Amino acid sequence: MLNKLQAAEEKYLDIEAELASPDAFSNQEKFAALMKEYKNLTPIIEKFREYKRACAENEDARELMEDSSDAEMRELAAVEFKETKQAMERLFEELKILLLPRDPNDEKNVIIEIRSGAGGEEAALFAGVLYRMYTMYAESKGFKTSVMTSNETELGGFKEISFTVEGDGAYSRFKFESGVHRVQRVPETESQGRIQTSTATVAVLPEVEDIEVEINPADITIESCKSSGAGGQHINKTESAVRLTHKPTGIVIECQEERSQFKNKDKALKMLRAKLYDMKQREQNEKIASDRKSQVGTGDRSERIRTYNYPQGRITDHRISLTLHSLESFLNGNIDDMIDALITADTAERLKENSF
């Protein structure tokens, strides 16, 4: 591990020198790539240098303990030796985490799909609750959200809704939300006060660029149609809605949120790229599934990951067996504690798999 860190520091210095060169701006694409690599290496190198300082201070304290003839000085050196030893151990563990392979999608924007599952109208209402929760959370993080497509029910729920979340690190905060979310509560439509269990599925897709997923225009059928919705002002009298069909995979995407057909087409293509990229990732993940049995997954949408229990005011994430008794606050977008716990659990799993 220390050899890796030394090599990383040498590379960091080389990049630093290259960025300081008068010719650095001559190739904008190369400059941007170097800046990105420099930014990614900076926290690792800073921590490594902190570790090396602790090592040097520890060695100085050890020498003073052994060589000093002053008893009081030896005692002070012993205290410093112990403190710097503890600092070295802490910094070493922090370096292990920093050296874990980065998820290349972490900094990307995301597309989130929420679909009502079992439970009829109550499931659609719960899908609406999840949509509100995620948009409130996104707002608290300074992210921007935009609806791509939605199918609203008469009571204000959603059979399905897709929306983008834009901002640095959006995927890193939302990626563990994919899966089946279960709610236990007395529905508004229930007159006898019986608790009903309903579900909604959430899919979190990293937004990808054209260069990451190649789409042959001949493989796409694009149709225009009138928007549909719950009625009234939701209905668009012009054919601005777009239905896009990807013939090789059978993926069908409809987008009707914008008044412009061009904007709807652009959103539909963005969604298609994300879905194709997601399919490719899933195929890769299946190949390595036997090697990596992570407790926290980002993929299986048939997996029940969380229960929202209204009568008891609790939320339980079944992957990490964590229960929070703050349902109202959680549904108002205060979900950082859960997300941080999921990231910590995933980091612990990956540390087990990596030998340094």
N, C-alpha and C positions, 0 to 999 in steps of 0.2 A: 504493500500500500504506500509506504513512504517513497519507494522508487517511482511509483505512478505520480505522486504529488510533486516530486522533484522535477520530473519530466514535464508536468503540467505548468510548473512555474517557469521553466525555461521557454516553453511555448508562449506563455503569457508575456514574457519579456520580449520575445521576437515580435509578437503582434504589436506590443506597445511601441517598439522601435519603428515598425512598418507604418503604424498610424501617424507617427510623428514625422515621417518622411515628407518632403515637399511634394512628392509625386502621389501622395496618398489619395488625393481627390480626383486624379486623372481617370480612374476607373470607378465610377459610382457603385456599380454592382458589387465589385470586389470590396470596396470600402464598407458597404453596408454589411456584407458577410463577415468581415473582420470585426466590425463593431459589435455585431451580435455575438460572435465567439468570445470577444473580450468581455462583454457584459456577463455572459454565462460563466466565464472562468473567474471573474473578480471575487465573488463571495468565497469560492474555494481557496484561492490564493491568499486572500486576507486572513482566513481562518488558519491556513497552513503556516503563515508567517507568525501569527499569534501563538500557534503550537510550538514553533521553533524558538520563539522568545522564552516561552515557559520552560522548554528543555534547557536552554542556556542558563536561565536563572536557577534551575534545579541543580545543574552541574556546578555552578558557582557556590551554591549553598552547601553542596556535598563536600567540595574542596575546603570550604571554610570550617565545616564541622570537623574535618579530619586534621587540618593543618594548624588551626588557631590554638595558641597557648592560653588564650583568655577564656575562662569558663563561661562567663556571661555572653561572650560573642558566640561561643559554640552553641549555647542554648538558643540564642536568637536565630542562628543559622539552621538549627534543627526544626524550629517552627516554620521558617521559610521553606526548608526542604519539603516538609509535609504539605504545605499549602501549594507549592508549585507542582508537586507530584499529583495532587488532586486535580489541579488545573490541567495538567497534561492528559490525564485520563478522561476528563470531561471533553476537552477539545478533540481528542482522538475519536471519541464516539460521535461528536458532531461532524467531524470530517467524514466518517463512514456514511452518514446520511447524505452529506453533500455530494459524495462520490457515486451514489446510486444512479443508475441510468435514468435520465429525464424522460418523461412522457413527451414525445414530440408534439402532441396536440394540446398540451397544458395551456399555452398562451393564446390559443385560438378562440374565436367566437363560437357560439354553439347554437344549434337548432334543437328546440325541445318540442316533442310531440306528446300530448296527453290525450288518451282515449278512454272513454267510459267502458267499464267491463261489466261484470255481473252485478245486477241490481237495478236495471231499468233506469227510470228517471232519477232515482236517488244516486245512482252511479254517475250520471251526467252532472248532477249538482255537486258531487264530490270532485269531479274533474274540474269544475269551476273554482272550487275552493283551492285546489292545488295550483291552478293557474294564478290565482290571486296571491297565494303564498310565494310562489317563485318570482312573480313580478315585483312584489314588495321587497323581497330579499335582494333582487337585482338592483333595485333603486337604492337600497341602503349601501350597496357596494360601489355605487357610481356607474353601474352598467346601463346601457340603453336597450330597451326591448321594443320589438315591433312584431305585430301579428302577421303571419304569412297566410294562413287559411284557418277557417273555423266553421263549425257546424253547430249552431246554437239551438237549444230546445226552447219550447214555449215557456218553461218555468225559469229560464235564465241559466241553465247548466250548459254543458257542451258534450255532444257525442264525441267530438274530437276538436282539438285546437293545436295549431303549430305556431311557434313564434321564435324569433331570434333573440339572442342575448349577446350584445356586443360590448367588449371591453377587455383590457389586458388580463389574462388569467381566468377568463370566464369558464373555460372547459375544466380547469383544475378545481373550481369550486362546485361545479354541477355534475361532474362525471360519474359520481357514485349514486346518482338518483335514478338511474335506469332500473326498471323492474316493476313488480306489481305492488301497488300501495292499497292497503285494506283499511276501510273505515267501519267502525262500530258505533252506531248512534240511532236515536229515534228520528226517523225521517219526518220532514214537515208534512208529508202526505199521510202520515200514520196517525189515525184518530185514537187508537187504544194504547198508545205509549209503548209499543213493543220495539225493542232494539233490533235493528236490521244490519246485516253485514253486506257491504258492497265493495267493489274494487274499481280501480282505475290503473291503467298502465302508463308508464312514463318511459320515453326513449330520449336519450341525450346524444346528439350527433355533433361531432366537431365540424365546423364550417370549413370547406376546403376550396382551394383555388382551382382554376381551369387546368393548370399544369399538373396538378396532383391526380386528377381523374380525367382520362381522355374519353370523350363522348363522340361517337360517330353520328353526325346529323341525320344520316340515313336510317339510324336505329330509332329515331324519335318521330312519333306522330303528335302533332299539335292541333287541337281543336279549340275554337272559341265558342262560348255559350253564355247565356244570361245567368247572372248571379242568382243564387237561391238562399233562403234563410228562414228565419222564424216568421217572416211576414212584414207588412207595413213598409217602413223605410229601408228594411234590409234588402228588399228586392230591387235589383238593378235592371232597368228597362233596356239598356244597351248591352251588346255582347262583349263586355270587357273581361269576363271570367275566362280562364284558360284551363284546359284539361290536357295534360301531357302524358303520353304513354311511351314507356321505354320497352320496345318490342323484345329484346333479348331476355330481359328479366321479368317482364310483365308488370313492372312498377307503374302505378297510375297516380298522378299528382294533380290535384285541382287547386287553383289559387284564384281568389275572387275579392281579396280585401282591398285592392287598389282600384281606383276608377280607370286607370290606364291599362289597356291590354298589354302594352309593352312592359310595364312594371310587374304585372302579374306573371308574365312569361319569364322575366328575369328571376323572380322569386321562385318560380316552379323549377327552373333549371338549377338554381342554387340548392334547392331541396333534393333534386335528383342526384347532383354531385355528392352531397352529404350521404345519401342512402347507399350509393354505389361504393363510396369509400368505406362506409360502415360494413357493408357486405364483405369487402376485401379484408378488412381488419378481423372480422369474425372468423373467416376461413383461416387466417394466420393464427388466431388465438386457439382455435380447435386443434391445430397441429401441435401446439405446445401445451395444451391443457393437461396432458399426463405429467408434464414436468413441473408445472406451476399450479398448485392447489391453493390459490389465495383465498383467504377467508372473506375478503372484500372483493366483489366482482363489479365490472362495469358493463357486463354484457347480457346476461340471461334475462330476457324480459318476461319469461314465464315464472321466474323466481319471486316468491312473496318476500319483499325486503323489509316492509314496515307496516305497523298497525297504528291507527289513530283511534284511540278509545275515548269517546266523548264523555260517557258517564263517569269514568274515573279520571278524566283530564290528563291522560298520559299518552306518550308516543313511545313505541318500542321498535328499535331497529334489530331485526332478527339475525343479521349477519354478525354483529358484534355484541349481541345481547345487552344493548344499552337502552335503558328506560329513562325518559325525562318526564317530570310531572309539571309541564308548563305548556299544555296544549294550546291555550288561547294565544299566548305570546308566540309560540312556534308557528301557528297558522297566520300570524301577522308578519311573518317573514324573518323572525329571529331564530334562524336555524344554524348559525355559526357553530354552536357547541356540538351539534350532531355531525356537521361536515368536518370539523376539526378532529373529532374522535374517529371518524372513518378514515381520514388521511393518516392519522397516527397508526391505526391498525394496519393499514396497507403498507406503510413504511416499515413497521415491525416485521411483517411477513416477508417483505423484499430483503430486509437485512438478514433474515434467516437463510435466504437462498443465495446470497452473495458472500463469497469468502474473500477476505482482504488480507 
